[in-house]
Amino acid sequence: MAKAVTIKVKLVSTADTGFYYVAKKNSRTMTDKLVKKKYDPVARKHVEFKESKIK
């Protein structure tokens, strides 16, 4: 069996609310850390979410 190309990553809010999204990323083409601007319902505004590992 071959190793999976896509991995699941946790996108943690930079507003320090503890809210997170789970996203898939292609580990071969996107070698840098993933940063997306998404909605944080706890802070009730759009903030940046940065990648961290799923425990």
N, C-alpha and C positions, 0 to 999 in steps of 0.2 A: 504494500500500500504506500502511496505517495503521501507526503506531508501536505496538509491543507494550506492553501495560499492565503485565504482570508482568516483573520483572527478577530475575536471580539475584544473591544476596548471600552473602558469606562470613561465617559466625558463628565468631569466634575466641574461644578460652577465656580467661577472665580469670585462670586459675591459671598462666598463662605456660608451658604445656607444649608449645605449638605445635600442639595438636590443634584441628581446625576442622570444622564442618559446612557444607554448602551448602544454602541455602533459597531459596524463591521469595517475592517480596513484591510486592504491588500498589503501584506507585509513586505512583498518584493518591490513594489513600485513606490510605496509611500514609506520611506525609511525614517523620515522625521516625525516628530510628535504632532498629533492631530489637534488643531484648534478650530473650533466652529463657534459662530455667534448664533445662539438659540435663546428661546424664551425660558426664563426661570419663574415658575408660578409662585414660589415662596417670596422672591423679591419683587414679583409682578412687573418685570421689565426684561428686555433683551440684554444678555451679558455674554461674555466669552466663556466657553467651556473648554477645558484643557484635558488632554488624554492622561489617564493613569491606568495601572493594571487592575484587572479584576481578581479579587482574592479568592 
